[in-house]
Amino acid sequence: NPNAVLRPFHLAFPVGDLDAAHRFYTSVLGCAPGRRAERWADFDFFGHQISAHLVDIAPEPAATNAVDRRLVPARHFGVILAWDDWQDLVARLGRAAVEWLIEPTIRFAGEVGEQATCFILDPSGNALEFKAFRDDDRIFAH
């Protein structure tokens, strides 16, 4: 429905160290902290609610899929930012010396669906993708 109001999503994910996750999501990504208990913590992830849940056994690393000659983790989450906001976040991650899983790049330059993308890992190995489209009307274009 093109007239529907976009509602925030909720995503829960496993972490091996709740304090490290809290530092990463607040200090590195700039997410506002939400509620916190002994074994979980909520964050405002660019207007969406994510919950880090402490687990005793780390999950296996995500399988990968070859995309544009890069191995993309099949299990990942992230957000689509405005073009300038993506550039600001990439600069912030660079200042924080975050290691790139897949370095910032522009895909489909000059084509339908032109997009900026990058991948990082959080301290527990969860893969995050941050992307931006040159034209948001092309997010779902074929």
C-alpha positions as CSV (number, residue, x, y, z in Angstrom):
1,N,0.0,0.0,0.0
2,P,1.8,3.2,-1.1
3,N,-0.2,5.3,1.4
4,A,0.7,3.1,4.4
5,V,2.7,4.7,7.2
6,L,6.0,2.9,7.7
7,R,6.1,1.5,11.2
8,P,9.4,0.7,13.0
9,F,10.5,-3.0,12.8
10,H,11.8,-5.0,15.8
11,L,14.8,-7.3,15.5
12,A,16.3,-9.5,18.3
13,F,19.8,-10.9,17.8
14,P,22.4,-12.8,19.8
15,V,25.5,-11.4,21.5
16,G,28.2,-13.0,23.5
17,D,29.0,-9.8,25.6
18,L,26.2,-7.5,26.4
19,D,28.5,-4.7,27.6
20,A,30.6,-4.8,24.4
21,A,27.4,-4.7,22.4
22,H,26.1,-1.8,24.4
23,R,29.4,0.2,23.8
24,F,29.4,-0.6,20.0
25,Y,25.7,0.2,19.3
26,T,25.8,3.4,21.4
27,S,29.3,4.8,21.0
28,V,30.3,3.5,17.5
29,L,26.9,3.6,15.7
30,G,25.3,6.3,17.8
31,C,22.2,4.4,18.7
32,A,20.3,5.7,21.7
33,P,20.0,3.0,24.4
34,G,16.6,1.8,25.4
35,R,15.5,-0.6,28.2
36,R,18.1,-2.9,29.6
37,A,18.0,-6.0,31.8
38,E,20.6,-8.5,32.9
39,R,20.6,-10.5,29.6
40,W,19.2,-8.1,27.0
41,A,19.3,-4.5,25.9
42,D,17.3,-2.4,23.4
43,F,18.6,0.2,21.1
44,D,17.1,2.8,18.8
45,F,18.6,1.7,15.5
46,F,17.8,4.6,13.2
47,G,14.2,4.7,14.3
48,H,13.8,0.9,14.7
49,Q,13.9,-1.2,17.8
50,I,16.7,-3.8,18.0
51,S,17.3,-6.0,21.0
52,A,20.7,-7.6,21.8
53,H,20.1,-10.9,23.7
54,L,23.0,-12.4,25.7
55,V,23.6,-16.1,24.7
56,D,25.9,-18.6,26.3
57,I,26.8,-20.3,23.0
58,A,27.8,-18.1,20.1
59,P,25.9,-18.8,16.8
60,E,27.8,-20.2,13.9
61,P,29.0,-17.5,11.4
62,A,26.6,-16.8,8.7
63,A,26.9,-18.6,5.4
64,T,27.9,-16.3,2.5
65,N,26.5,-15.7,-0.9
66,A,28.7,-14.3,-3.8
67,V,27.4,-10.9,-4.8
68,D,29.5,-8.8,-7.2
69,R,32.6,-11.0,-6.5
70,R,32.2,-10.3,-2.7
71,L,31.1,-12.8,-0.1
72,V,28.0,-11.3,1.5
73,P,26.8,-12.8,4.8
74,A,23.4,-14.4,4.0
75,R,22.2,-13.5,7.5
76,H,22.6,-9.7,8.1
77,F,20.6,-6.7,9.0
78,G,20.9,-3.0,8.5
79,V,19.2,0.1,7.3
80,I,18.8,2.2,4.2
81,L,19.9,5.7,4.9
82,A,19.7,8.9,2.9
83,W,22.7,9.4,0.6
84,D,24.3,12.1,2.8
85,D,23.6,10.3,6.0
86,W,25.3,7.1,4.6
87,Q,28.4,9.2,3.8
88,D,28.3,10.6,7.3
89,L,28.0,7.2,8.9
90,V,30.9,5.8,6.8
91,A,33.1,8.7,7.9
92,R,32.1,8.0,11.5
93,L,32.9,4.3,11.2
94,G,36.2,5.3,9.6
95,R,37.1,7.6,12.5
96,A,36.2,4.7,14.9
97,A,38.6,2.5,13.0
98,V,35.9,-0.1,12.4
99,E,37.1,-3.0,10.3
100,W,35.2,-3.3,7.0
101,L,33.7,-6.7,6.2
102,I,32.9,-5.2,2.8
103,E,34.4,-1.8,2.3
104,P,32.2,1.2,1.3
105,T,31.4,0.9,-2.4
106,I,28.9,2.2,-5.0
107,R,27.0,-0.5,-6.9
108,F,25.2,-0.1,-10.2
109,A,26.8,3.4,-10.7
110,G,24.7,5.4,-13.2
111,E,22.1,2.6,-13.5
112,V,18.6,2.0,-12.1
113,G,19.1,1.1,-8.4
114,E,22.5,2.9,-8.0
115,Q,23.3,2.3,-4.3
116,A,26.1,2.8,-1.8
117,T,26.8,-0.1,0.6
118,C,29.1,-1.3,3.2
119,F,29.2,-4.2,5.7
120,I,30.7,-4.4,9.2
121,L,30.6,-6.9,12.1
122,D,29.5,-6.0,15.6
123,P,31.6,-7.4,18.5
124,S,29.7,-10.7,18.5
125,G,30.1,-11.2,14.8
126,N,26.6,-10.1,13.7
127,A,26.8,-8.7,10.1
128,L,25.3,-5.3,9.5
129,E,24.8,-3.6,6.1
130,F,24.3,0.1,5.7
131,K,23.2,1.3,2.3
132,A,21.7,4.3,0.5
133,F,20.1,4.7,-2.8
134,R,20.8,7.6,-5.1
135,D,17.0,7.7,-5.7
136,D,14.8,6.2,-3.0
137,D,12.1,5.7,-5.6
138,R,14.4,3.0,-7.1
139,I,14.7,0.9,-3.9
140,F,12.3,-1.7,-5.2
141,A,13.0,-1.1,-8.9
142,H,13.6,-4.2,-11.2
